[in-house]
Amino acid sequence: MKFALKCSPGQKIEKRSEKVAIIGAGPAGLGAAGYLICRGFQVDVYDKLPEPGGLMIFGIPDYRVPKKNVRNGIKELIELGVNFILRTKVVADEEVHADGDDFTENKVHLENLINNYNAVLIATGTWKSRNLGVPGENLKGVYLALDYLYRIYTSELGYLPKSVIYSTGNKVAVIGAGLTAVDAAIEAQRQGAREVYVLYRRTINEAPAGKMEIQGLLKRGIKFVELVGITEVLGKDYVEAVKLIKMRLGKPDKSGRPAPEPVPGSEYVMEMDNVIAAVGEIPTPPFKDGCCGIKITPHNTIDIDQKHRTTRKGVFAAGDVATGPSLIGKALKNGIDAATAVEEYIIKGGWREV
Ligand SMILES: Cc1cc2nc3c(=O)[nH]c(=O)nc-3n(C[C@H](O)[C@H](O)[C@H](O)COP(=O)(O)OP(=O)(O)OC[C@H]3O[C@@H](n4cnc5c(N)ncnc54)[C@H](O)[C@@H]3O)c2cc1C
């Protein structure tokens, strides 16, 4: 995978004295690093994980995004002079806790970066799973998809012991129908579950993962149950069952897709050993709203203008922490776009009206 898209082979890069700090080594941060290093800037990339790559290494299976390709692209960035500062979490006065914090050995205050670099680009992604928001979701055996997957991949990569992987019983319900749900269902099966049900409140036609991915699940013997919503997780201490309600499709909602509406009196119960919530991820800026002069939107994304400028001079944001959950290609492009804005700012100055 190529991140240094602006360097042509054999091109001599004229080094500049200005330094840029990038927070987050996912596709957005790597795309930005690739652009800026090719333009001669000094680039330091901070990441809390032990290896660059973000979700491409720690959240997505190899069969979908081969880690070898990602690692080749990162190797090229290192050869070009990008400096990766790993196991280092960027924090503000009030720390934000998210998945992937396990490896933090050092903490750097955001203000230090702002003071010591010509520009800072925040590309910290979406490292928190959305909760189901139903009674019983705190029972043992209910897992959040990103946490469930991250533990498996991190352990398979040899960074954490096998013991961190959550135990998977015989019957598993995965809630949601995005790529995360698809991966969680496949992994649950790989972990030994005999029956895996993907439960979705709309139909296969609206599934965010796309029809092909869902059909792929069916071929593996994973069941896809459409038009069903979860209303409760049942059990004493550990999950024993899920309470479901049938849905029908109504008028389009804000997303443009038909809104799922519960069918009154259609509740039923299915026995389950585990529930995996894959109902979306939440953006994780490295600070809380109200901090540092950088505004956060109601969706928890960082408020940026069309030039990726936040409400704090010299601080930019890109990738899923700015756009909300998206895809690798989009995040990479977004990071490159932000890097062009960083270059313009360093050379010409100026800032948005706040
Ligand atoms: C389970 C799952 C499966 C997916 N599958 C696919 C797929 O198959 N195809 C596809 O195109 N997209 C997929 N996506 C979406 C895709 O992974 C994201 O859109 C993309 O990775 C976003 O890139 P990013 O650079 O914004 O953030 P990320 O890739 O999330 O990278 C952010 C980086 O910031 C670091 N970080 C966070 N906070 C801090 C901090 N405070 N200090 C230092 N470092 C920090 C993290 O460690 C991470 O390395 C998937 C997403 C998930 C969750």
The ligand as a Tripos MOL2 file, in Angstrom:
@<TRIPOS>MOLECULE
LIG
   53    58     1     0     0
SMALL
NO_CHARGES

@<TRIPOS>ATOM
      1 C1        -13.6070   -3.4910   12.7050 C.3       1 LIG1
      2 C2        -13.4790   -2.5850   11.5240 C.ar      1 LIG1
      3 C3        -13.3630   -3.1480   10.2540 C.ar      1 LIG1
      4 C4        -13.2010   -2.3080    9.1430 C.ar      1 LIG1
      5 N1        -13.0390   -2.8750    7.9200 N.ar      1 LIG1
      6 C5        -12.7880   -2.0780    6.8440 C.ar      1 LIG1
      7 C6        -12.5490   -2.6270    5.5540 C.ar      1 LIG1
      8 O1        -12.5740   -3.8460    5.3760 O.2       1 LIG1
      9 N2        -12.3000   -1.7720    4.5230 N.ar      1 LIG1
     10 C7        -12.2790   -0.4090    4.6750 C.ar      1 LIG1
     11 O2        -12.0180    0.3170    3.7100 O.2       1 LIG1
     12 N3        -12.5120    0.1400    5.8960 N.ar      1 LIG1
     13 C8        -12.7570   -0.6470    6.9640 C.ar      1 LIG1
     14 N4        -12.9930   -0.0800    8.1970 N.ar      1 LIG1
     15 C9        -12.9040    1.3860    8.3300 C.3       1 LIG1
     16 C10       -11.4320    1.8790    8.3300 C.3       1 LIG1
     17 O3        -10.6640    1.0240    9.1230 O.3       1 LIG1
     18 C11       -11.3410    3.2990    8.8330 C.3       1 LIG1
     19 O4        -12.1960    4.1140    8.0530 O.3       1 LIG1
     20 C12        -9.9230    3.8690    8.7640 C.3       1 LIG1
     21 O5         -8.9950    3.0280    9.3900 O.3       1 LIG1
     22 C13        -9.8720    5.2560    9.4110 C.3       1 LIG1
     23 O6         -8.5620    5.7410    9.3270 O.3       1 LIG1
     24 P1         -7.9990    6.8090   10.3690 P.3       1 LIG1
     25 O7         -6.5840    7.0450    9.9820 O.co2     1 LIG1
     26 O8         -8.9080    7.9660   10.4470 O.co2     1 LIG1
     27 O9         -8.0750    6.1030   11.7950 O.3       1 LIG1
     28 P2         -7.4680    4.7340   12.3810 P.3       1 LIG1
     29 O10        -7.1570    3.7280   11.3710 O.co2     1 LIG1
     30 O11        -8.4160    4.3600   13.4530 O.co2     1 LIG1
     31 O12        -6.1010    5.1960   13.0580 O.3       1 LIG1
     32 C14        -6.0810    6.0790   14.1490 C.3       1 LIG1
     33 C15        -4.7660    5.8930   14.8860 C.3       1 LIG1
     34 O13        -4.7040    6.8690   15.9290 O.3       1 LIG1
     35 C16        -4.1240    6.2820   17.0710 C.3       1 LIG1
     36 N5         -4.5480    7.0390   18.2490 N.ar      1 LIG1
     37 C17        -5.8230    7.2220   18.6730 C.ar      1 LIG1
     38 N6         -5.8260    8.0400   19.7450 N.ar      1 LIG1
     39 C18        -4.5300    8.3700   19.9970 C.ar      1 LIG1
     40 C19        -3.9010    9.1870   20.9670 C.ar      1 LIG1
     41 N7         -4.5950    9.8580   21.8870 N.pl3     1 LIG1
     42 N8         -2.5440    9.3060   20.9430 N.ar      1 LIG1
     43 C20        -1.8080    8.6300   19.9910 C.ar      1 LIG1
     44 N9         -2.3780    7.8510   19.0510 N.ar      1 LIG1
     45 C21        -3.7150    7.7400   19.0470 C.ar      1 LIG1
     46 C22        -4.6330    4.8500   17.0560 C.3       1 LIG1
     47 O14        -3.7820    4.0210   17.8040 O.3       1 LIG1
     48 C23        -4.6140    4.5460   15.5590 C.3       1 LIG1
     49 O15        -3.3830    3.9600   15.1800 O.3       1 LIG1
     50 C24       -13.1800   -0.8870    9.3170 C.ar      1 LIG1
     51 C25       -13.3470   -0.3390   10.5880 C.ar      1 LIG1
     52 C26       -13.4850   -1.1740   11.6880 C.ar      1 LIG1
     53 C27       -13.6530   -0.5700   13.0510 C.3       1 LIG1
@<TRIPOS>BOND
     1     1     2 1
     2     2     3 ar
     3     2    52 ar
     4     3     4 ar
     5     4     5 ar
     6     4    50 ar
     7     5     6 ar
     8     6     7 ar
     9     6    13 1
    10     7     8 2
    11     7     9 ar
    12     9    10 ar
    13    10    11 2
    14    10    12 ar
    15    12    13 ar
    16    13    14 ar
    17    14    15 1
    18    14    50 ar
    19    15    16 1
    20    16    17 1
    21    16    18 1
    22    18    19 1
    23    18    20 1
    24    20    21 1
    25    20    22 1
    26    22    23 1
    27    23    24 1
    28    24    25 2
    29    24    26 1
    30    24    27 1
    31    27    28 1
    32    28    29 2
    33    28    30 1
    34    28    31 1
    35    31    32 1
    36    32    33 1
    37    33    34 1
    38    33    48 1
    39    34    35 1
    40    35    36 1
    41    35    46 1
    42    36    37 ar
    43    36    45 ar
    44    37    38 ar
    45    38    39 ar
    46    39    40 ar
    47    39    45 ar
    48    40    41 1
    49    40    42 ar
    50    42    43 ar
    51    43    44 ar
    52    44    45 ar
    53    46    47 1
    54    46    48 1
    55    48    49 1
    56    50    51 ar
    57    51    52 ar
    58    52    53 1
@<TRIPOS>SUBSTRUCTURE
     1 LIG1         1 GROUP 0 **** ****
